[in-house]
Each structure stands twice: as structure tokens, then as C-alpha cells.
Amino acid sequence: MKKGFKIAAGILLVLVIVYCCLPYYARQALIYWYPGIDDLDMFEHHTVAASDSCWQWPSARDCNTYRMRPADSAYIDSLRTVAFLVIQHDSVVYEEYRNGWNDTLTSNIFSSTKSIVGLLVGVAIDEGKIRSLDEPVGNYIPAFNEGKKRNITIRHLLTMSGGLSWDEAYASLFSVTTHGYYGDDLYDLVTGLDVIEEPGQQFSYRSGDTQLLAFVVEAATGKSISDYAAEKLWRPMQACRDAYWLLDRKGGDEKAFCCFHTSAREVARFARLMLHEGNWNGRQLISREYMREATSPATYIQNQWGTGPLDYYGFQIWIMHYKGQVNPYFRGMLGQYIIAIPERDAIVVRLGHRKDETYVKETTRDVYRYMDIAMDILDAR
């Protein structure tokens, strides 16, 4: 009995010593484990303030008259969907919340945040704060004025072709992605990355590219990315509720590659902005020229397999090819989708805890199933 107790105590002591020797981000990852959509209270955050002139989505006359097929409803439940929203002609056609969610609760939209950063680059270019898409990143981040980093441009980061040493691994305790999400030193982390591939040649999805873009915007504008987003997009889009942007530490940097928190109705505003090519109720928030390029495939670089031109990604915005439609959309790691459907003047938002892990080319198959359900809703009108 005593011997067993001593062995257990020894093992526990070793584990404690090992835990204490781990870097800060790894200790945090062990405490909180896998990221979730309701992580707002886990981290420090900045508030992205709502507008004083709230614009709300009206409900269509036939709102929620559609009855979802049992198989579709079961599929939505199987991936722990919390919000499913379909909008057409600026009116809510279908809106449903599950798993205890409602229209006021905010979700981390994870990598859909990247698309917001891409839009803010466009604003900074329109304002002349950033002079050119092909300007070197080193003009704004001193660490990129040395070695091969000098060859990296803003366009390279926008198209995920920066060629930097960011390991996009979500399940590894010691990956740079885990470090970025749970760590407290984002600026040092991304400015210390090395060039491992020729920039501007091939698409390779790396969150570090987006984080660097945010630091470029901040250096160019003299404002934090969350303050700039509030001033140039959130309030001009007449958001009704505050959003939140997670930080790496108190008074630190926004996790620009992942961590914008908002509700389904509020995030749908970004899809409306894409539908109207940067215009919001008569006010051009982002130039049409930039929006058209941002929501079009960057075919001048190779896709991730090196088998042909990139046809599914623009400037931090995904491009979905669905049954003849070409739809720009935001995409998050747990199935956070904000989809603009120009052909139908429609928007689809899906938020939830899980996504399908089976890939169809560059994306998981769940996004196509959600599109099928949304098309059934629209066709039934």
C-alpha cells in the first residue's frame, strides 16, 4: 500500500515538474485543451464597438415557413450546429438556433476572421495608408528587411503565398498554431518566422500570413486592428451589437488569424458587403476594384497541390464553386461559414462546434451540404 502510494506520488511529482518546464502556451493548451467557439472568457479581448445607428435585418413575409427535411435536420445536429441563417434580398428567410444558442450569443468565428483582416487591408490601401499591394512587408515590419524576407510583399500574404515557416497543425501541443492561439507573444512569434519557399509561387494556407497582415495594417494606420475594424467596417455597417477580438495577453495584440467573436446576424453583414462590392447602404466602405480582386481567384499562383492555377482563394477570402455558382465566403476551423451567393442575392451563415473532416478538394464536404439545404429553402419560396 505504502509502496503504491510512493510510486503514484513520484509519478505525480514528475508530471508537475514536466508541466512547470513547459512553455507558457503549452501549459495553457493543456489546461484548456481543444479550442471552442465559446472561448471569450478564456482570453483578454478588445471590444469592437457597435454603431449608434443600428440597422437590423427585417424578416421576410415567409420567414421560417420552410420545414427542414428530417435528414437535413439530423445532419445539422450531427455537427453540433448552433446557428443556421439564410437571408435573401436583405430579409431573413430562415433562422434557427440549436444547442442552447440564440441570436444574442457570440461565437468565435476562428479563421473567418482572416477575411476581415483582408478587407481591412483594402481599406488601408484605399486611404493611401498602404501604397501598393506589391509593396514589401519590410516597409512596415522591420524584421522583414533582412534576408529572403525582403522579397515578401503584401500581395503574397493576402494570397497565402508568403512561403513562411508556419506549421498549420491544430492537434499538436508544440505546433506554431498552438503557440499562436494560446501564447502571449504573437508579434515575436510571427516576425521570427523564416522563409522556406519562394514567395508568390504557390498557395499554402498559413495563419502566420494573416497575423503579419494585421501588423502591417497597424503599422500603416497607427491603430490597433480592432479599433480600425470598428471605425472602418463595424460601425459603418451599422452593427447592432458589440463584437470582441481576442488578445494574446492583457494590453497585447489581437489574434488576427483566428479570433473575432460575434453573432450570426451580425457576421452576415460581411457577406452583404461582398454582395454589394464594398458598398453599405450607399456608402463605399471598400473600393469596388479591391473587392472584385479580393473575391476573385488569384489564378496567377499555383494551387496547394501544384497542379494548376489557384481557383478557390482570393485575398484572404475563399471562393466556392457550387453547381455553376461562384460564391465568395469566409471559413472557420469548426465550420464557421459566411457565404455570399451573388446569383441569388442571398447569404448563408452557419456557426457550430464541429465540421465534417472529409475533404472534397480544398474544403470539407459539409459546406456543400449546407448549400444544398439553403438552396432548398430559397427554391421553396
TAVEN-V400432 format. One record per run of one state. SS is the DSSP state (A for helix, B for strand, O for the rest). FROM is the first residue (numbers start at 1). LEN is the number of residues. Records with the same first field share a line. If there is no record, write none. Layout:
# TAVEN-V400432
SS=FROM-LEN  FROM-LEN
This chain:
# TAVEN-V400432
O=1-1  22-2  33-7  43-2  49-9  60-10  79-2  89-2  98-9  109-3  127-9  140-2  145-2  152-1  159-5  165-11  183-3  192-3  196-6  203-4  222-3  235-8  248-6  255-5  263-1  276-3  281-2  285-3  295-7  303-6  310-3  314-4  323-2  332-5  345-1  353-6  361-2  365-1  380-2
A=2-20  24-9  40-3  70-9  112-15  137-3  142-3  147-5  154-5  176-7  186-6  207-15  225-10  264-12  288-7  342-3  366-14
B=45-4  58-2  81-8  91-7  107-2  136-1  153-1  164-1  195-1  202-1  243-5  254-1  260-3  279-2  283-2  302-1  309-1  313-1  318-5  325-7  337-5  346-7  359-2  363-2
